[in-house]
Amino acid sequence: MEPRRPLLVFLAALTVVGMHAIVTRSAAALPPASTSSARARRLVN
């Protein structure tokens, strides 16, 4: 279990970074006046 923990942390960080990139890209693709874009930007910040 111990040797596998750094890989698990790396995978979790990679997933968070990927989701952040997807949310930022979808928020940028939507018009700025939409409520979903503002909600996504608020979640990111």
N, C-alpha and C positions, 0 to 999 in steps of 0.2 A: 504493500500500500504506500509506503513512504517514497520509494523511487518514482512512483507514478504521479505523485501530487504535483510536481512542477509542470508536467504535461497537462494535467487537468486545469491548472491555473492559466496556462498559456492558451488552451482551447477556450476557456471562459472569456479571457480578455479578447481573443480573436472574434468571438461571437458578439461581444459588446461593441467592438469597433465596427464590425460589419453591419449590425443593426443601426448604429449611429449614422453610418454612411448612407444606408438606405433611407432612413428618416430624413436626413438632410437633403438628399437628392429629390425625394418625393415632395418635401416642403418647398424646395426651390422650383420644382416643376409646376406646382399649383400657383394660382394667382395669390398675391400677398393679402388680398382682402378676405380670403376665405377663412372660416373659423377653424377648419381642420389644420390649416397651415400654421395659424397662430398657436393652436393647441400643441402641435408637434414641436414648434420652436420653443414653447414654454417648457415642454418636457425635456428637450435637449439642454436648455439652460437650467 
